[in-house]
C-alpha cells in the first residue's frame, strides 16, 4: 500500500504541471490578444505571422517569445506580484526604474547612445539648409534636475556636458540659437516641476521653460493664470508603468483653458487643446494636444500677426498652451509620425518662427531626426 501511494505521489507533480501547460496553451488559443496594457502604458506584441524569412533569420522565434511573455494569461497579476517581490527584497529598482526620495521614480540612463551624433548632425544640417532663425531647446530630465532625490549610488549622466556638444556643433551657424533650459529649470528644482511617476515635466515646469523660450525668441511672456485652471488626480505615468511597485503616490495634472479657434488633428478637428476624455483614463498626460500626431495645426486667430512651426516630442505638448498665447497659428510636427516633407512645411510658412523643442533623452535616443533634412 505504501509503495502504491508513493508511486501515485511521484506522478502527481508531473500530471499537475502537464495539466497547467494544457490549460495555458488553451488560454493562448482561446483568449483574444490584448492590444494595449493600461498598467504598463504600452502596446503589446501581437501573434507573429509565420514566414520563411522569419524562420530563417530567427526573427519569428524572437517575436514569438515576446508574444508568449506579453500575452500570458493573468499577465497583470504576474507583473504586480513580481514588483511586490522586488519591493520585499529591499531593492529600489524594478524594470530599469529606480525609486528615490519623496516618491520620485527615475529612469536609469547612464550613457550616450550611438544615435546622438547623427541627431546633432541632422539638426546642424537643418540649420545650415536655411537662413531663417532656428531656436533649439533641449529640456533636462527629471534625473538631472532632481539628482539629490536619487537612490544612493545611482549613476547619473552629465546631461549638461552632453548637451553642450549640441551647442558646440551649432556655434558657427549664426541663425541657430540654443535656448538653455538647464539653469531656467534648475533655479526651481525645489518646486515640483517634474512628475514623480512620469518622465515629463509638469505644467509648472513647462511654464518656466516657456518664460526662457519667450525671452530668447523675443516674444512677450504672458500669464496663463488668467485662464481657468483645472486638475486631474490619480495620474500614474510612464515611469510607474515600468516600476509597478507598491506605496507609490499618484501625481496630479494641472491644465488651463487657453482658448483657441480650432485644433486640426489628423482625421478630425476639435475646438480645444485638452482631450478631457483621456483624463478619466490611465494615460492622462496624453490629454495634452490629444497625444502625438505627425502633424497638427493650432489656430488661435488672435490678430497677433505671428505664426510658429514647432518640431517636438511629447515634452512640448503641455508647453504649447503657453505658446498659443503668442501666435495666431502653430504648426506642430512630431517627426516620429510625420510622413510629409519638412521643406514643404517651411515653404508653406515662409514667415513663421521655428522652434525645436525636445528633451535630452529624446535627442540621445531617437532615430527620426534625419527627416529634418530628407529630400
Secondary structure, DSSP 4 states (H G I P E B T S, - for coil): -HHHHHHHHHHHHHHHHHHHHHHHHHHHHHSPPPSEETTTTEE-PPPPPP-HHHHHHSHHHHHHHHHHHHS-TTHHHHHHHHHHHHHHTT-SEETTEEE-GGG-EEE---S--TTHHHHHHHHHHHHHT-SS-EEEEEEPPHHHHTGGGSPTT-----HHHHHHHHHHHHTT-TTEEEEE-HHHHHTTTTS--B-SSSSSBPHHHHHHHHHHHHHHHT-----GGGS-EEEEEEE--HHHHHH--SS-PPEEEEEE----SEEE-SS-EESSSB-GGGGGSS-GGGGBTTS--SEEEEE---S---EEEEEE-GGGGGTHHHHGGG-SEEEEE-TTT--S-HHHHHHHTTT-EEEEEEEHHHHHH---GGGGT--
